[in-house]
Amino acid sequence: GNVCLAAHNRGYKYNFFQEIKYLEEGDTIEYKNNEKVREYSVVWKGKIKETDLSYLEETKENIITLITCVENMPEYRLCVQAYEIKKL
């Protein structure tokens, strides 16, 4: 399914997404949950309206969606989507 995470990228003590702006298509994201680690490859990055929830919808493929604010553009969010890299 679609794992969706949102976090701050600046202005707070903990800015978990402070480096998100540097992600590009083909980059790898590692998601750790308890003892399980999954790797994802970035396929899309862009600005979306804060009201656009379509990127949070359930999917058949395993993907991860990261969302954070866009500096000086409160009506927009930066959105990154990546597909799971299947291990052989």
C-alpha positions as a Markdown table, in Angstrom:
| # | Residue | x | y | z |
|---|---|---|---|---|
| 1 | Gly | 0.0 | 0.0 | 0.0 |
| 2 | Asn | 0.9 | 3.7 | 0.3 |
| 3 | Val | 2.8 | 4.6 | 3.4 |
| 4 | Cys | 2.3 | 8.4 | 3.9 |
| 5 | Leu | 4.5 | 10.4 | 6.2 |
| 6 | Ala | 4.5 | 14.2 | 6.9 |
| 7 | Ala | 7.1 | 16.2 | 8.9 |
| 8 | His | 8.6 | 19.6 | 9.3 |
| 9 | Asn | 11.6 | 20.6 | 7.2 |
| 10 | Arg | 12.6 | 23.8 | 9.1 |
| 11 | Gly | 11.8 | 26.0 | 12.0 |
| 12 | Tyr | 11.4 | 23.4 | 14.7 |
| 13 | Lys | 13.7 | 21.5 | 17.1 |
| 14 | Tyr | 13.2 | 18.3 | 15.0 |
| 15 | Asn | 13.1 | 18.8 | 11.2 |
| 16 | Phe | 12.9 | 15.2 | 10.0 |
| 17 | Phe | 12.5 | 16.3 | 6.4 |
| 18 | Gln | 15.1 | 19.1 | 6.3 |
| 19 | Glu | 16.9 | 17.3 | 3.4 |
| 20 | Ile | 13.8 | 16.4 | 1.4 |
| 21 | Lys | 14.3 | 19.3 | -1.1 |
| 22 | Tyr | 17.4 | 17.6 | -2.3 |
| 23 | Leu | 15.7 | 14.3 | -3.3 |
| 24 | Glu | 15.6 | 13.6 | -7.1 |
| 25 | Glu | 14.1 | 11.0 | -9.3 |
| 26 | Gly | 16.1 | 7.7 | -8.9 |
| 27 | Asp | 17.3 | 8.5 | -5.4 |
| 28 | Thr | 16.8 | 5.9 | -2.7 |
| 29 | Ile | 14.7 | 6.3 | 0.5 |
| 30 | Glu | 15.2 | 3.8 | 3.3 |
| 31 | Tyr | 12.2 | 3.3 | 5.6 |
| 32 | Lys | 12.8 | 1.5 | 8.9 |
| 33 | Asn | 9.9 | 0.2 | 11.0 |
| 34 | Asn | 10.8 | -1.9 | 14.0 |
| 35 | Glu | 13.2 | -4.5 | 12.7 |
| 36 | Lys | 12.0 | -4.3 | 9.0 |
| 37 | Val | 13.8 | -2.1 | 6.5 |
| 38 | Arg | 12.3 | -1.3 | 3.1 |
| 39 | Glu | 14.0 | 0.6 | 0.2 |
| 40 | Tyr | 12.2 | 2.9 | -2.2 |
| 41 | Ser | 13.2 | 4.6 | -5.4 |
| 42 | Val | 12.0 | 8.2 | -6.0 |
| 43 | Val | 9.7 | 8.4 | -9.0 |
| 44 | Trp | 8.1 | 11.9 | -8.6 |
| 45 | Lys | 8.6 | 15.1 | -6.7 |
| 46 | Gly | 6.5 | 18.2 | -7.0 |
| 47 | Lys | 4.4 | 20.9 | -5.3 |
| 48 | Ile | 0.7 | 20.1 | -4.6 |
| 49 | Lys | -2.1 | 22.2 | -3.2 |
| 50 | Glu | -2.5 | 21.7 | 0.6 |
| 51 | Thr | -6.1 | 20.4 | -0.1 |
| 52 | Asp | -5.0 | 17.8 | -2.7 |
| 53 | Leu | -5.3 | 14.4 | -0.9 |
| 54 | Ser | -5.1 | 12.3 | -4.1 |
| 55 | Tyr | -1.4 | 11.4 | -3.3 |
| 56 | Leu | -2.5 | 9.8 | 0.0 |
| 57 | Glu | -4.9 | 7.3 | -1.6 |
| 58 | Glu | -4.4 | 3.6 | -1.2 |
| 59 | Thr | -2.4 | 1.9 | -3.9 |
| 60 | Lys | -1.8 | -1.7 | -5.0 |
| 61 | Glu | 1.9 | -1.2 | -5.3 |
| 62 | Asn | 4.1 | -0.6 | -2.2 |
| 63 | Ile | 5.0 | 3.1 | -2.3 |
| 64 | Ile | 6.0 | 5.8 | 0.2 |
| 65 | Thr | 4.7 | 9.3 | 0.1 |
| 66 | Leu | 6.5 | 12.1 | 1.9 |
| 67 | Ile | 4.8 | 15.5 | 2.5 |
| 68 | Thr | 6.2 | 18.7 | 3.9 |
| 69 | Cys | 5.5 | 22.5 | 3.7 |
| 70 | Val | 6.9 | 24.8 | 1.0 |
| 71 | Glu | 8.7 | 27.8 | 2.3 |
| 72 | Asn | 6.7 | 31.1 | 1.9 |
| 73 | Met | 3.9 | 29.2 | 0.1 |
| 74 | Pro | 1.5 | 28.1 | 2.8 |
| 75 | Glu | -1.1 | 26.9 | 0.4 |
| 76 | Tyr | 1.3 | 24.3 | -1.1 |
| 77 | Arg | 3.1 | 21.1 | 0.0 |
| 78 | Leu | 6.2 | 19.5 | -1.3 |
| 79 | Cys | 5.3 | 15.8 | -2.2 |
| 80 | Val | 7.7 | 13.0 | -2.9 |
| 81 | Gln | 6.6 | 9.6 | -4.1 |
| 82 | Ala | 8.8 | 6.5 | -4.3 |
| 83 | Tyr | 8.2 | 2.8 | -5.3 |
| 84 | Glu | 9.5 | -0.1 | -3.2 |
| 85 | Ile | 12.6 | -1.7 | -4.7 |
| 86 | Lys | 11.9 | -5.4 | -4.8 |
| 87 | Lys | 14.7 | -7.6 | -3.5 |
| 88 | Leu | 15.4 | -10.8 | -5.4 |
